[in-house]
Amino acid sequence: MVEELLRFNAVLRFAVFLAFLSFSNGAALSSDADIPTNAQYFNTKTRYQDFNTYLRENILAINISAVKPPAPTCTPVHFTIIARHGTRFPTAENIKKIAAFDDLVKTEANGDLSYLSELKAWKMWYKEDMAGHLTETGREDHIHLAQRMVETFPSLLTKENLQGGRVKFITSSVPRCINSTLSFQLGLKEWFHLEGSVLVGIAGVEFPYTVNDTLMRFFASCERFVETVLNNPEAAIQATLFKNGPEMETVQRKVADLLQIPYDKFTADLAETGFYLCAYEWTIRGLNSPWCRLYDRADAEVVDYASDLGLYYKRGYGHKIDSMASCVLFNDLFNRLEKAANEFRAGQPVSEVVTVEIGHAETLLPLVTLLGLFKDKTPLTADNYASQLNRAFNSGHIVPYIGNLLAALYDCPDGFRLQLRVNERPVEVPGLDEFSPLFKDVKEQYQQILGCNQEISEKRVINSSIKELESQPY
């Protein structure tokens, strides 16, 4: 009875959430001809379809050439997709920064900039009660992701498997993740015509989900990570140095000159805020706003790198504990794959053919790092920006909104094979140099970290030298 009440409350909250979206998110998406020139540099605020650009033409398109099975004779057995939530509103902290930036422009900006009147006429519409919540666009993100997954794995993500409880949903407790999960489910309901109809009094089918912060928010429960990285200013000193360095100062002064605001009033933080205001207006409202015109490509690349440096040292390869904190999720993933393989091998029905897990950018980045993906030969630092323009560790390419890691297990004539895909694109398993290696080879490749736990880390977590970072296998 209690579980049913909780489920009803969640669905009710989702209905209220949809009503909230229709009220607060009235602007329709503009045409793709009006895409900001800097859209690919919006870092974690990047639209999924601005990375997978073929989706601009058809949001349900499947890149068939990129998602082939290992061989025509291979049969899909199971897949797990671990995805970030959809497009969200700015956090409370960023809403305050946007308000301060807007106020500064309105009170201090001068000169003959052709679009200055547009900047001053812009109305601050981001409110505290929106902070961090899923947007209407974010809801659609997951509806469409779900439907592309049906098209990609039609023999696994079926109506029968869905209704038979063989598709599992796991989510972070944060509302934008729960609502993303419900949106993913809604995409499946629409596809399989299970959504019901309020007009004729037919209730839609509800599917259970599990809130599991141990998996989806492991970073909050790893005390050593929180203490030595998140709460340690020295952990991301490279990001701080870059933010106070010549590249960011150039951006800061250039935008200040455009607005004719004194340098001492226009900080690097404000320069970043204006750039990401451009990003929010595009990803949330579909508007190529006048804020975007303040920043050219060179500016965008600098601000993007500044954000990547922070994530590299707090969620990526900067410190080994960053990725080791995701051990619980790494092992859970491989346990699911192993269980599916064992059931299939034994001739039993696979009890869980699909697992859908919804979390955060902070969920995915440590995991792909632990897997050894997107690792640059030279670590990112404050003084090698110019040589890192084509870096592998690019957050806008790895964790845009609904960024995802998919692990698909296939039964093939020569044994089980595993495909890893990031954002619906296949990636090679490091050290094996192939897109569909044998599952047993993958396990052997990762044998040193299979069974790892969050507390395993180097004693010198923060003082690791650049040379040591280069030598880390994962």
C-alpha positions in Angstrom: 0.0 0.0 0.0 2.8 2.4 0.9 4.7 1.6 -2.4 1.5 2.2 -4.4 1.0 5.6 -2.6 4.6 6.6 -3.3 4.1 5.6 -7.0 0.9 7.6 -7.2 2.7 10.7 -5.7 5.5 10.4 -8.2 3.1 10.3 -11.1 1.1 13.2 -9.7 4.3 15.2 -9.2 5.2 14.4 -12.8 1.8 15.7 -14.0 2.3 18.9 -12.0 5.8 19.1 -13.4 4.4 19.0 -17.0 2.0 21.7 -16.2 4.8 23.8 -14.8 6.8 23.3 -18.0 3.9 24.4 -20.2 3.7 27.6 -18.1 7.4 28.4 -17.8 8.7 27.2 -21.1 6.5 28.8 -23.7 9.0 29.6 -26.4 9.2 27.1 -29.3 12.4 25.9 -30.7 13.7 28.0 -33.6 14.8 26.7 -36.9 18.2 25.1 -37.3 19.3 28.0 -39.6 19.4 30.1 -36.5 21.8 27.9 -34.5 24.4 29.9 -32.5 27.8 29.6 -34.1 29.2 28.6 -30.7 26.7 25.8 -30.0 29.4 23.1 -30.1 31.3 24.8 -27.2 28.6 24.9 -24.6 30.3 22.2 -22.6 27.8 20.4 -20.3 25.1 22.8 -21.5 25.4 21.4 -25.0 22.3 20.1 -26.8 22.6 16.4 -27.7 21.7 17.2 -31.3 24.4 19.8 -31.5 26.9 17.0 -31.0 25.0 14.3 -33.0 24.1 16.8 -35.7 22.2 14.3 -37.9 19.4 14.5 -35.2 18.7 18.1 -36.2 17.0 16.8 -39.3 15.2 13.9 -37.7 15.3 13.5 -33.9 14.4 9.8 -34.2 17.2 9.0 -36.8 19.5 6.1 -36.2 23.0 6.2 -37.4 22.8 2.6 -38.9 26.4 2.5 -40.1 27.6 3.2 -36.5 25.4 0.9 -34.6 25.8 -2.4 -36.4 26.0 -5.7 -34.4 29.4 -7.4 -34.3 28.2 -9.6 -37.1 24.9 -10.4 -38.8 24.8 -13.8 -37.0 25.1 -12.2 -33.5 22.0 -11.9 -31.3 21.6 -9.1 -28.8 21.1 -10.5 -25.3 21.1 -7.4 -23.0 21.9 -3.7 -22.9 22.4 -1.2 -20.1 22.2 2.5 -20.9 23.5 4.9 -18.3 22.3 8.4 -19.2 22.5 11.9 -17.9 19.2 13.8 -17.2 17.8 16.0 -20.0 18.1 19.7 -20.5 17.6 21.6 -17.2 17.2 25.1 -15.9 20.3 26.8 -14.4 21.2 26.0 -10.8 20.3 28.5 -8.1 23.8 29.7 -8.0 23.9 30.3 -11.7 20.5 32.1 -11.7 22.1 34.6 -9.2 25.1 35.0 -11.4 22.8 35.6 -14.5 20.8 38.2 -12.5 24.1 40.0 -11.5 25.4 39.9 -15.1 22.1 41.3 -16.4 22.0 44.0 -13.8 25.6 45.0 -14.6 24.8 45.3 -18.3 21.7 47.3 -17.7 23.4 49.8 -15.4 26.9 50.0 -16.7 27.1 49.1 -20.4 27.5 52.0 -22.8 28.6 52.8 -26.3 27.4 52.2 -29.8 27.3 48.4 -29.9 24.6 47.7 -32.5 22.7 45.2 -30.4 23.2 46.9 -27.0 19.6 47.9 -26.8 18.6 44.3 -27.3 20.8 43.2 -24.4 19.4 45.9 -22.2 15.8 45.0 -23.2 16.3 41.4 -22.3 14.1 40.4 -19.3 15.5 38.2 -16.6 13.0 35.3 -16.5 14.9 32.6 -14.6 13.4 32.2 -11.2 14.6 30.5 -8.0 11.8 27.9 -8.1 13.0 26.7 -11.5 16.6 26.0 -10.3 17.9 22.8 -11.6 14.6 21.4 -12.7 14.0 19.5 -16.0 12.8 21.7 -18.9 10.2 20.8 -21.5 13.1 20.3 -23.9 14.7 17.9 -21.3 11.5 15.9 -21.2 11.5 15.6 -25.0 15.2 14.7 -24.9 14.4 11.5 -23.0 11.2 10.7 -24.9 13.2 10.7 -28.1 16.2 8.8 -26.6 13.8 6.0 -25.5 12.3 5.8 -28.9 15.7 5.6 -30.6 16.6 2.8 -28.3 13.5 0.8 -29.4 14.6 1.3 -33.0 18.2 0.3 -32.2 17.3 -2.8 -30.2 13.9 -3.9 -31.4 14.3 -7.4 -30.2 15.1 -6.3 -26.6 13.1 -3.2 -25.9 9.7 -4.7 -26.8 6.2 -4.2 -25.4 6.3 -7.7 -24.0 9.6 -7.2 -22.2 8.4 -3.9 -20.9 5.1 -5.2 -19.6 6.8 -8.4 -18.3 9.1 -6.5 -16.0 12.3 -7.4 -17.9 13.1 -3.7 -18.4 14.5 -2.1 -15.3 14.7 1.6 -14.4 17.0 3.1 -11.9 17.4 6.8 -11.1 19.1 9.3 -8.9 16.8 10.9 -6.3 17.2 14.3 -7.7 13.9 15.5 -9.3 15.3 16.2 -12.7 16.5 12.6 -12.9 13.2 11.1 -11.7 11.4 13.3 -14.2 13.8 12.2 -16.9 13.1 8.6 -16.0 9.4 9.2 -16.3 9.9 10.9 -19.6 12.0 8.0 -20.9 9.1 5.7 -19.8 6.6 8.1 -21.5 8.6 7.7 -24.7 8.1 3.9 -24.5 4.5 4.2 -23.6 3.9 6.4 -26.6 5.8 4.1 -28.9 3.9 1.0 -27.7 0.5 2.9 -27.3 0.4 2.3 -23.5 0.0 6.0 -22.4 -3.8 5.9 -21.9 -6.2 8.8 -22.5 -7.5 11.2 -19.9 -10.3 12.2 -22.3 -11.9 8.8 -22.4 -10.9 7.8 -18.8 -8.4 5.1 -19.7 -5.4 5.0 -17.3 -2.0 4.6 -18.8 0.3 1.7 -17.7 2.8 2.6 -15.0 6.2 1.0 -14.7 8.2 0.9 -11.5 11.6 2.6 -11.1 14.1 2.4 -8.3 15.8 5.4 -6.7 19.4 4.3 -6.0 21.8 7.1 -5.1 24.5 4.5 -4.2 24.8 3.9 -7.9 23.7 7.2 -9.5 25.2 9.6 -6.9 28.2 7.6 -5.8 30.3 10.7 -5.8 28.3 12.1 -2.8 28.9 9.0 -0.6 32.6 8.6 -1.3 34.0 10.4 1.7 37.6 10.4 0.6 36.6 11.9 -2.8 34.5 14.6 -1.1 37.3 15.4 1.3 40.4 15.3 -1.0 38.9 16.6 -4.2 35.5 18.3 -4.0 36.2 20.2 -0.8 39.9 20.8 -1.6 40.6 24.0 -3.7 44.0 22.7 -4.5 42.5 19.7 -6.3 41.6 21.8 -9.3 44.4 24.3 -9.1 45.0 24.0 -12.9 41.5 25.3 -13.5 42.0 28.2 -11.2 45.3 29.1 -12.8 43.7 29.0 -16.3 40.8 31.1 -15.1 43.2 33.7 -13.9 45.5 33.4 -16.9 46.0 35.3 -20.1 43.5 33.5 -22.3 40.6 34.1 -19.9 41.8 37.7 -19.4 41.7 38.3 -23.1 38.0 37.1 -23.3 37.2 39.1 -20.2 38.7 42.3 -21.6 37.3 41.9 -25.0 33.7 41.5 -23.8 34.2 44.3 -21.3 35.4 46.5 -24.2 32.3 45.6 -26.3 30.1 46.7 -23.5 32.3 49.5 -22.4 32.3 48.3 -18.8 35.4 49.0 -16.7 37.7 46.0 -16.3 37.6 46.1 -12.5 33.8 45.6 -12.7 33.8 42.8 -15.3 35.3 39.7 -13.8 36.2 36.3 -15.4 33.2 34.9 -13.6 31.0 37.4 -15.4 32.6 36.6 -18.7 31.7 32.9 -18.2 28.2 33.8 -17.0 27.4 35.8 -20.2 28.6 32.9 -22.4 26.5 30.3 -20.6 23.5 32.6 -20.6 23.8 32.4 -24.4 23.9 28.6 -23.9 20.8 28.4 -21.6 18.7 30.6 -23.9 19.5 28.3 -26.8 19.2 24.9 -25.1 16.1 25.8 -23.1 14.2 28.2 -25.4 15.7 27.6 -28.8 16.8 31.3 -29.1 20.0 32.5 -30.7 20.0 35.4 -28.3 22.0 38.7 -28.6 24.2 37.4 -25.7 25.7 35.0 -28.1 27.0 37.8 -30.3 29.4 38.9 -27.5 31.5 35.8 -28.0 33.3 34.6 -31.1 34.7 31.1 -31.7 38.1 31.9 -30.0 36.3 33.2 -26.9 34.0 30.1 -26.9 37.0 27.7 -27.1 38.6 29.4 -24.1 35.6 29.3 -21.9 34.9 25.7 -22.9 38.4 24.7 -22.0 38.1 26.5 -18.6 35.1 24.3 -17.8 36.8 21.1 -19.1 39.8 21.8 -16.8 37.5 21.9 -13.7 35.8 18.6 -14.8 39.1 16.9 -15.7 40.5 17.5 -12.2 37.3 16.9 -10.3 35.5 14.2 -12.3 38.1 12.8 -14.8 41.7 11.9 -15.1 43.1 14.6 -12.8 43.1 12.4 -9.7 42.8 8.7 -9.5 40.1 8.9 -6.8 37.9 10.8 -9.3 37.3 7.6 -11.3 37.7 5.1 -8.5 34.7 6.6 -6.8 32.6 5.1 -9.6 33.7 1.5 -8.7 30.3 0.7 -7.4 28.6 1.6 -10.7 31.4 -0.1 -12.7 30.9 -3.4 -10.9 27.1 -3.2 -11.0 27.3 -2.8 -14.8 29.6 -5.8 -15.2 27.5 -7.9 -12.8 24.4 -7.2 -14.9 26.3 -8.2 -18.1 27.6 -11.4 -16.4 24.2 -12.3 -15.1 22.6 -11.9 -18.5 25.3 -14.0 -20.1 25.0 -16.8 -17.6 21.2 -16.9 -17.9 21.4 -17.0 -21.7 24.2 -19.6 -21.6 22.0 -21.8 -19.4 19.1 -21.6 -21.8 17.0 -19.6 -19.3 15.0 -16.4 -20.2 17.2 -13.4 -19.5 15.5 -11.8 -16.5 16.7 -8.3 -17.2 17.1 -7.6 -21.0 17.4 -3.8 -20.6 18.5 -1.6 -17.8 18.0 2.1 -18.0 19.9 4.2 -15.4 19.5 8.0 -15.2 22.0 10.2 -13.4 24.2 13.2 -13.8 27.3 14.4 -15.7 29.1 13.6 -12.5 27.8 10.0 -12.8 29.1 9.5 -16.3 32.5 11.3 -16.4 34.1 9.2 -13.6 32.8 6.0 -15.1 34.0 6.6 -18.7 37.3 7.6 -17.1 37.5 4.4 -15.2 36.9 2.6 -18.5 39.9 4.4 -19.9 37.8 6.3 -22.6 38.6 9.8 -23.9 42.1 9.8 -22.4 44.6 12.3 -23.8 48.2 11.4 -24.2 49.1 14.6 -22.4 47.1 15.7 -19.3 45.1 18.9 -19.6 46.8 21.8 -17.7 46.5 25.6 -17.5 49.5 26.2 -19.8 48.9 23.7 -22.7 45.6 25.1 -23.9 46.8 25.8 -27.4 47.8 22.1 -27.9 44.6 20.8 -26.5 42.0 22.2 -28.9 41.4 18.8 -30.3 41.5 17.0 -26.9 39.7 13.7 -26.3 38.4 14.8 -22.9 35.8 17.2 -24.2 32.8 17.4 -21.9 30.4 18.7 -24.6 31.1 15.6 -26.6 30.9 13.2 -23.6 28.2 14.6 -21.4 25.9 16.9 -23.3 22.3 16.8 -22.0 21.2 13.1 -22.1 24.8 12.1 -22.7 25.0 8.3 -22.3 27.1 5.2 -22.1 25.6 2.1 -23.5 27.0 -1.5 -23.0 25.4 -4.1 -25.3 26.0 -7.8 -24.9 25.7 -10.0 -28.0 25.7 -13.8 -28.4 27.9 -14.6 -31.4 29.2 -17.8 -32.9 32.6 -17.4 -31.2 31.2 -16.3 -27.8 29.7 -13.3 -26.1 30.8 -10.0 -27.5 30.5 -6.5 -25.9 29.9 -3.2 -27.6 30.4 0.1 -25.8 28.7 3.1 -27.2 28.9 6.7 -26.0 26.1 9.0 -27.2 25.0 6.3 -29.7 28.5 6.1 -31.3 30.7 3.0 -30.8 34.0 3.4 -29.0 36.9 1.0 -28.8 37.7 -0.7 -25.6 41.1 0.7 -24.6 43.9 -1.9 -25.0 41.8 -4.2 -27.3 41.5 -1.7 -30.2 38.2 -3.1 -31.5 34.6 -2.1 -31.3 33.1 -5.5 -30.5 35.7 -7.5 -28.5 34.9 -10.8 -26.8 33.3 -10.3 -23.4 35.9 -12.5 -21.8 38.7 -10.3 -23.2 37.0 -7.2 -21.9 36.8 -8.7 -18.4 40.5 -9.6 -18.7 41.4 -6.1 -19.8 39.6 -4.7 -16.7 40.6 -7.4 -14.3 42.7 -5.0 -12.1 39.6 -2.9 -11.3 36.8 -5.5 -11.4 35.9 -5.8 -7.8 37.4 -2.4 -6.9 35.7 -0.3 -4.2 35.4 3.5 -3.7 38.1 3.6 -1.0 40.9 2.3 -3.2 43.1 5.2 -4.2 46.6 6.4 -4.2 47.8 7.8 -0.9 49.1 10.9 -2.7 45.7 11.6 -4.4 46.2 15.3 -4.7 49.9 15.6 -5.1 50.1 13.3 -8.2 52.5 14.7 -10.7 51.7 15.3 -14.3 54.1 12.4 -15.2 52.1 10.1 -12.8 48.9 11.1 -14.5 50.3 10.2 -17.9 51.1 6.7 -16.6 47.7 5.8 -15.1 46.2 2.9 -17.2 42.6 4.0 -16.6 
